[in-house]
Amino acid sequence: MDINDFRSLTTVLGLLCFLGIVGWAYSRNSKKGFDEAANLPFADDDDSVPGHDTRHR
């Protein structure tokens, strides 16, 4: 096994990892969590944080 075999193996493993991540990201099971995370900036939860003063000085 020479360095070119190692490089080829690394490339194939990297491609498989990439395809696995893409498949996970676009799966139906992940959609709910991603939708919740996408709406977090619009959540109005400033009142639920104790000690958080929303008045401007």
N, C-alpha and C positions, 0 to 999 in steps of 0.2 A: 504494500500500500504506500503510494507516494503522496506528495503534497496535493497533486491535482485531484486524486480520489477524495481526499479530505475536504478540499474546496467544493467539490461536487456534492458530497454528502451534506455539508453545511448549507449549501444553497437549497437543496431539496428539503431539508428540515426547516429552514427558514420559510420557504414557500408553504409548507404544510401548516406551520404555526400561523402564518398570515391568513391562510384560507380558513383555518379553524376559528380564528378571531372574527373574521368577516361573517362566517356562518353563524356564530353565536350572536353577533350584533344584530343580524337581520332575522333571527329566529322569532317565532311568535311568542315564545316564553319570555323573552327579554323586553317585549314591547311595553308591558305595563310599567316596569321599573323605569324604563327610559322616558315614558310619558310623564311619570311622577317627577323625575329629576328635571325634565324640561320645564315644568310648571313651578318649580321651587322659587324662582325669582319673583313670581307673581303672587306668591302666598302672603297673606297679611297676618303674620304672626308676631309683629312687633309688640303687641299688647300682652303676649303671653310670656315675655322674658321679664323675670323679676328684677327690679332695680334699673330697668332701661328707661331713661327719660327721653321722651320724644319731643319735648319742647325745645324750640330754638332759642339760643341765647343771644 
